[in-house]
Amino acid sequence: MAGSLTNGLLKRGDSLAVSQGQLTITPKSGEPVPLNWLATNRCKIMSEIAMQSGHSIYSYAYYQTGIYNKGRSPGVMIRFVDLLTGEDAFAVFNADLKRQRTTKNKRAGEPLPEGQFRIGERSALYLLWIKTPLDIPRRFAEWHKSMSKLQQVYFVAQSSSGGKLANKSIHPLSLSNTKLIQLFGDNVATSQRQGSDNLVTSNGDKLQGQGLVTSSGDKHIAVEQASNDLEPDPKCVSKQVRVSESAGNLSACATNRVLSNQVMTCKVTPISHTKKLPQEQTREEWLQDYDSAS
C-alpha cells in the first residue's frame, strides 16, 4: 500500500499502535497530533490496516432497540461497518426495554422511550464494554447516552452468514507499533522492519497466533490468513441508515430504533505544524513539516 497514509506515517518513523481498540499516534518529531486530525483520519488509517492485512476490522455505526428472536427477546442491536469490505455487520444483546419502577407519571412495566434500555452486570453488552477503555456509565439505565463513544473503538470478531457477529468473539483490536511495521514491512523503509506480515490481536502485545486471531475466554478462534494483495474499497462514509424490515428477524433492523450515531468519514485532513491551517495543507506539506521538526 505504497502511498497510503498509514505507510507514510510509518516511513517517517512515527509510532502507531492500537490499544484496546483505540488508535494512538506518536510523531517522531515529538509534536502532538491534533485531536481533530486524529478523529478525521482515524477511520482511514484503520481501513488501510484492514486492507493491508486482508482481515475484517469492525467500526461502530449505530445502535437500535427492539424485540428480536421472533418477538421473544427484547434487546439492543449494534450495527458495525466492516472496514475491509464496507459491508454491514451486527450483534444483538439482551436488554430490558421496560420501566422497572413506578414514578409520579410512569408505571413499572411501561415501555421505555425510544432508544433507551437497561442492562445488568452479567449482560453480554456490559462484558463487552469493560473490555474497552471507555468509562462505565454512572447508571445502567443511562447506558444509551454513552453508546456513541463506541465510535472510538475498533473491534475484531467472528462473523457468520448474514453479517451476524458472535457476541463472545467480539474483542477490541490491539496492535503494537512493531506488529504494524511487520504488517507494512515491504513498504516501510526502517531498520525496525522484521520479515513478517501477520496481523495479531492480543490483550496487550502478547502474541497469540499467526494471522488475525480473536480470543473468547480460554478459547481462541483463528481466522484464516487472507492475501495482502486484496484491495477492497471500504465504504467508510458518513450516512444515516434507513431500513424497514421485520423486527422479529435477527438479520433485520427493529422498527424501534435510534440512528443518532453515524459512521465516521474517511476524508483526510493534513496535520499542520506551520501557520497554514490544517485543512489548507496537503499530506506532502505536513510530512515535510515533520522532517524539519525531527
C-alpha positions in Angstrom: 0.0 0.0 0.0 2.7 2.5 -1.0 1.3 6.0 -0.8 -1.2 5.2 1.9 -1.5 7.5 4.9 -0.5 4.7 7.4 2.5 3.7 5.3 3.6 7.4 5.1 3.5 7.8 8.9 5.4 4.5 9.5 8.1 5.5 6.9 8.6 8.7 8.8 9.3 6.8 11.9 6.1 7.9 13.7 4.8 5.3 16.2 1.4 3.9 15.6 -0.4 1.5 17.9 -3.9 0.2 18.6 -4.5 -0.4 22.3 -7.9 -1.9 23.5 -9.3 -0.8 20.1 -8.1 2.8 20.3 -5.6 4.2 17.8 -2.7 6.3 19.1 -0.1 8.1 17.1 3.2 9.4 18.5 5.0 11.5 15.8 8.8 11.2 15.6 9.0 15.0 15.8 7.6 14.9 19.3 4.8 17.3 18.2 1.3 16.2 19.5 -1.2 15.0 17.0 -4.3 17.4 16.9 -7.3 15.6 18.2 -9.5 16.8 15.3 -7.0 15.5 12.8 -6.9 12.1 14.5 -10.7 12.0 14.7 -11.0 12.8 11.0 -8.3 10.3 9.8 -8.7 7.5 12.3 -11.1 5.6 10.1 -8.9 5.9 7.0 -5.9 4.5 8.9 -7.8 1.6 10.3 -9.3 0.9 6.9 -5.7 0.7 5.5 -4.7 -1.7 8.2 -7.7 -3.9 7.4 -6.8 -3.8 3.7 -3.1 -4.5 4.2 -3.9 -7.5 6.5 -6.8 -8.8 4.4 -8.9 -9.2 7.6 -12.0 -7.6 8.8 -11.9 -4.8 11.4 -15.3 -3.6 12.6 -16.2 0.1 13.3 -19.3 1.0 15.3 -22.0 2.6 13.3 -25.1 2.9 15.5 -27.4 1.0 17.8 -31.2 0.4 17.9 -33.6 -1.2 20.4 -36.3 -3.8 19.5 -37.8 -7.2 20.0 -35.8 -10.0 18.4 -35.9 -13.8 18.1 -39.4 -13.8 16.6 -40.7 -11.3 19.1 -39.5 -13.1 22.2 -36.3 -11.3 23.1 -36.1 -7.5 23.9 -32.6 -6.2 23.3 -30.1 -3.9 21.6 -28.7 -4.4 18.1 -25.4 -2.8 17.5 -24.6 -2.1 13.9 -21.0 -2.2 12.6 -19.2 -1.5 9.3 -16.6 -4.0 8.1 -13.7 -1.7 7.1 -12.3 -4.4 4.9 -15.4 -4.9 2.7 -17.6 -1.9 3.5 -20.4 -4.3 4.4 -22.7 -4.1 7.4 -22.4 -6.4 10.4 -24.4 -6.6 13.6 -24.6 -8.2 17.0 -27.7 -8.5 19.3 -27.5 -8.1 23.0 -30.3 -8.8 25.5 -31.6 -5.8 27.4 -34.7 -4.6 29.3 -36.9 -2.2 27.4 -39.5 -1.6 30.1 -39.6 0.6 33.2 -38.7 -1.2 36.5 -40.2 1.3 38.9 -43.3 3.3 39.2 -42.9 7.1 39.3 -45.2 10.0 39.6 -46.0 10.0 35.9 -45.0 6.5 34.8 -45.8 3.0 35.8 -43.5 -0.1 36.1 -43.7 -2.3 33.1 -44.4 0.5 30.7 -42.1 0.7 27.6 -39.1 3.0 27.9 -38.7 5.9 25.5 -37.4 5.0 22.1 -33.7 4.2 22.1 -33.5 3.7 25.9 -32.7 0.4 27.5 -31.3 -1.1 30.7 -28.6 -3.8 31.1 -27.0 -5.6 34.1 -23.5 -6.6 35.1 -23.9 -10.1 33.7 -25.2 -8.9 30.3 -23.1 -9.6 27.2 -23.1 -5.9 26.3 -21.7 -5.0 29.8 -19.0 -7.7 29.4 -18.0 -6.3 26.0 -17.9 -2.8 27.3 -15.5 -3.5 30.1 -13.0 -4.9 27.6 -12.7 -1.4 26.2 -11.0 1.6 27.8 -14.3 3.5 27.8 -15.7 4.8 31.1 -18.6 2.9 32.6 -21.8 4.9 32.7 -23.0 6.1 36.1 -26.2 4.2 35.9 -27.3 1.1 33.9 -30.5 3.0 32.9 -28.3 5.7 31.2 -26.2 3.4 29.1 -27.8 4.7 25.9 -26.2 8.1 26.5 -22.7 6.6 26.1 -23.2 4.4 23.1 -21.7 6.9 20.7 -18.4 6.5 22.5 -18.0 3.2 20.7 -17.0 5.1 17.6 -13.6 5.5 19.2 -13.1 1.7 19.4 -12.3 -0.8 16.7 -13.1 -4.5 17.0 -12.4 -7.9 15.6 -14.9 -10.7 15.7 -16.0 -14.0 14.2 -18.7 -13.4 11.6 -21.4 -15.9 10.3 -23.7 -15.7 7.3 -25.7 -12.6 7.1 -23.1 -10.5 8.8 -24.1 -11.6 12.3 -21.2 -11.4 14.8 -20.8 -13.9 17.6 -21.1 -11.9 20.8 -18.4 -13.8 22.7 -15.9 -13.4 19.8 -16.1 -9.6 19.7 -12.9 -8.0 21.1 -11.2 -4.7 20.9 -8.3 -4.8 18.5 -4.8 -4.5 19.9 -1.7 -4.0 17.7 1.8 -2.8 18.8 3.9 -0.5 16.6 6.2 -3.4 16.0 3.4 -5.5 14.6 2.2 -2.7 12.4 5.8 -2.3 11.0 5.8 -6.1 10.3 2.4 -5.8 8.6 3.5 -2.9 6.3 7.1 -4.4 6.2 7.5 -4.4 2.4 6.6 -0.7 2.2 8.2 0.7 5.3 11.9 1.7 4.9 13.0 1.3 8.5 15.7 -0.6 10.4 12.9 -1.9 12.7 11.4 -3.9 9.9 11.0 -7.6 10.5 10.0 -10.1 7.8 6.5 -11.0 9.0 3.3 -9.6 7.6 0.9 -11.1 10.2 -1.8 -9.1 11.9 -2.2 -10.1 15.5 -4.8 -9.2 18.1 -4.0 -9.6 21.8 -4.6 -8.4 25.3 -1.6 -6.2 25.4 1.2 -7.2 23.0 1.4 -10.9 23.8 1.4 -12.9 20.6 -1.5 -15.3 20.3 -1.0 -16.8 16.9 -0.4 -16.4 13.2 -2.7 -14.2 11.2 -5.7 -12.5 12.7 -6.8 -14.1 15.9 -9.7 -13.3 18.3 -10.0 -14.5 21.8 -13.1 -15.7 23.7 -12.4 -16.7 27.3 -10.0 -19.6 27.1 -10.9 -20.4 23.5 -9.1 -19.0 20.5 -10.8 -18.6 17.2 -8.3 -18.4 14.4 -9.4 -16.7 11.2 -7.8 -17.9 8.0 -4.9 -15.7 6.8 -6.1 -13.8 3.7 -3.9 -12.4 0.9 -2.4 -8.9 1.5 -2.9 -8.3 -2.2 -6.7 -7.8 -1.8 -7.7 -4.2 -2.4 -11.4 -3.9 -1.4 -13.0 -0.5 -1.4 -14.3 0.2 2.2 -17.4 2.4 2.3 -16.4 4.4 5.3 -18.6 7.4 4.8 -21.0 9.4 7.0 -24.6 8.5 6.3 -27.7 7.5 8.1 -29.0 4.0 7.5 -32.7 3.7 7.0 -34.3 0.3 7.0 -37.8 -1.2 7.3 -37.6 -4.9 8.0 -39.3 -7.3 10.3 -38.5 -6.7 14.0 -38.7 -10.5 14.6 -35.8 -11.3 12.2 -32.4 -11.3 13.8 -30.8 -10.2 10.5 -33.2 -7.2 10.3 -33.3 -3.9 12.0 -36.0 -3.4 14.6 -38.8 -1.0 14.0 -38.0 0.8 17.2 -34.5 2.2 16.6 -32.2 5.2 17.1 -29.9 6.4 14.4 -28.1 9.2 16.3 -24.6 7.8 15.9 -23.1 7.8 12.4 -20.2 6.1 10.7 -17.1 8.3 10.6 -15.9 9.8 7.4 -12.6 8.8 5.8 -11.7 12.2 4.4 -8.1 13.0 5.1 -7.3 16.4 6.7 -3.5 17.0 6.9 -1.6 17.7 10.2 -0.1 21.1 10.2 2.8 22.5 12.2 3.0 25.7 10.2 0.9 28.8 10.2 -1.2 27.3 7.4 -4.5 25.8 8.6 -4.7 22.0 8.6 -7.4 21.9 6.0 -5.3 24.0 3.7 -2.2 21.8 3.7 -1.5 18.7 1.6 -0.2 15.5 3.1 3.2 16.1 1.5 3.4 19.5 3.2 2.8 18.2 6.7 5.2 15.3 6.1 7.8 18.0 5.2 6.9 19.8 8.4 7.7 16.6 10.3 11.0 16.3 8.5 12.0 19.8 9.5 10.9 19.2 13.1 12.6 15.8 13.6 
